[in-house]
Amino acid sequence: MVLGADDKDFTDLQAQFSLAYISAVAAVGGFFAEELGRGSDKDGVDMTILRRGPFGVARSPRLDIQAKSERGPAPAEDPFSYVLKAKNWNDLCGTGFHNPRILVVVRVPADAGQWLSHSEEELAMRHCGYWMSLASESALAEGTTKKTIRIPRKNVFTPQSLADLMSRVSNNQQP
């Protein structure tokens, strides 16, 4: 359990940890991560990644992220399954957005005491995040409540994979 947290706060703290992970990856990759407010959250966007100035064809490219978190061990299967609510699916699918969107699922240990370890020499966050684009997908039919997606383990959300995604965005391509 997270120090000082009760059960009702645990899920929110887990979500906060996933945003911290995404922010850390962005900073190491040379990008800025902006956590967004409730208005954007209701639209399916938790964070925007951006690069100031020229980067490819477009200036100041932006990529919107919907962050999710799941407790448990690192996935053994490849690709691994993740169940996404229909609203979240529909918020991410298609290409009609001003900024392209991706899903980032951050896997964390079941024991929150293992999410982070640190010393004067090292800061380690466990486990890691995986990204998925649903840009080529269509909205789910009315009445559908959820959709199981399969995320390839090669889609680890790293500074290099983020740079590759941002390069595509800056060249007017889908992630």
Sequence and secondary structure as in RCSB ss.txt:
>XXXX:A:sequence
MVLGADDKDFTDLQAQFSLAYISAVAAVGGFFAEELGRGSDKDGVDMTILRRGPFGVARSPRLDIQAKSERGPAP
AEDPFSYVLKAKNWNDLCGTGFHNPRILVVVRVPADAGQWLSHSEEELAMRHCGYWMSLASESALAEGTTKKTIR
IPRKNVFTPQSLADLMSRVSNNQQP
>XXXX:A:secstr
  TT  HHHHHHHHHHHHHHHHHHHHHHHT EEEE  HHHHHTT  EEEE  SBSSSSBS EEEEEEEEEESS  
 SSSEEEEEEHHHHHHHSSS SSS EEEEEEEE SSGGGSEEE SS EEE SEEEEE  TT     TT  EEEEE
E TT B  HHHHHHHHHHHHTT   
